[in-house]
Amino acid sequence: MPELPEVETIARVLKPKLAGRIILEADVRWARTVAIPSARKFKELVMGQKIADVSRRAKYLIIQFEPRQQLQDRTYSLLVHLRMSGDLFLREGKIEPQKHDRLILTLTPDPSSVGKGGTASLVFNDTRKFGRVWLTDNIENVLGSLGPEPFSDEFTPQWLYENLRARHRQLKPLLLDQTFLAGLGNIYTDECLHMSKLHPLAASDTVKPKQAEALHRSIRAVLEEGIRRNGASIDWVYRGGGYQNHFRVYDREGQPCFVCGRKIQRLVVGQRGTHVCPNCQKLR
């Protein structure tokens, strides 16, 4: 948490607010937040960078900067992984750092409101200190091992079937493996497995072509719905989404399945709390 829909929502919210702004100052309040380069080098390289775009890859936020002559026209990107408790947001005006702020980037005023707005701060807040940021001119050094995006052309029912059959792993841990498929986390994996009537403990190499097609449809449908509802808000980490009001199985232990009426059960799969319908998702 957050997963693909939450990260996509954050990227969409930040993009119009950040595009065109320039970083004036960097306050690294916990050095280990910056994975690469060093905190000192990070401050040196990030100041003066102009934000060109904000996007997402898997669960990573990508803040793309414009090329700079001072850096031999090298183009840098700031990658942010929120992990368990991270959040990235904009605070307008002069601010006082809060307890769990790990990185604060002071920005120029919004270029679309010339003469009206003051500076703002892009804040990375992370209670548990698991989140990380990378400043790099080659994002593949960080993202290169990720699997395909669920909405990419590469991710087809045939690709999913062939790659499930090529491995002998339990379905849920495999779907959570970001090198296999990028972006799914605990919540949305439970949801798409229920929609496709597959048990999380089923062996991946036993999945039939029709089941792979159903899983492919479910993955895209669940993620699209999650994005449409701005993600899920289930604790103090991420707020603002509404998908938690439409969970099929996740966090519904003991409640009736919307499909068959049987009570939802909670299992532990790969050390992760997992929710299934024992009737709809039979382990064969």
Secondary structure, DSSP 8 states (H G I E B T S, - for coil): ---HHHHHHHHHHHHHHHTT-BEEEEEESSGGGEEES-HHHHHHHHTT-BEEEEEEETTEEEEEE--BGGGTTB--EEEEE-TTTEEEEEEESS----TTEEEEEEE---GGGTTT---EEEEEEESSS--EEEEES-THHHHTT----TTSSS--HHHHHHHHHT--SBHHHHHH-TTTSSS--HHHHHHHHHHTT--TTSBGGG--HHHHHHHHHHHHHHHHHHHHTT----SSSS-S--GGGG-SSTT-TTSB-TTT--B-EEEEETTEEEEE-TTTS---
